[in-house]
């Protein structure tokens, strides 16, 4: 399978900014790691696609967390994305599957009675958190609302996902088109006229494996690419970091684990990786504990 890519571009004489992503492999990696059923995979896959595109709006060591709880069957959806094109994520309940006449029912799966939290770590003293109430449970519509409400940036967001009979992801990805302050009424009309094409995001991604062809389709030749990069599911967790976490436990708790279990197994929520600590390793950690 081809590498997942993200494209960042300017269009219409630099009056709009565009992010397009094909994150099919990212979604498949999440399916494998978390044993996701298609509805869970669709909602998490789309949230990771949005996360990666928003991650591309950051720089350096900055990072972004998206937390969504719509009080639907899937529970909480959590995604961390980084400007280097990596993402990780999980859902509270992985075995959910709901369909309607059109296919997977993402709105029912996520629910629409709750909030989206976007937490940005801009490597300053405090984290920036914006919270908006879910409007519809449709991620594309709700993130359109988010960009307007929290970032004062009029945006068009479209997301798509399709799954195969074996429950793997056939295609997943999306696009964000943002009006920059110098955008004109004509630009808005121009983009509005493309909504029909853009709303069929999964068809576009299936048809055009090169994301630049989607740019051409929408903007003709009136665009310039700023950045093109590979994206992937990657969790920065490590045994070393979990060891540091264990070292912050009260000494007594560590001693209990050592005496009773003789080993410890820690699982990373984000990527489902398991880390096992042997008796010797735990004793080493105990030496450094408070
Ligand atoms: Zn992890």
Boltz pocket constraint, residues with backbone or C-beta under 6 A from the ligand:
constraints:
  - pocket:
      binder: B
      contacts: [[A, 235], [A, 236], [A, 237], [A, 238], [A, 268], [A, 269], [A, 270], [A, 271], [A, 272], [A, 273]]
      max_distance: 6.0
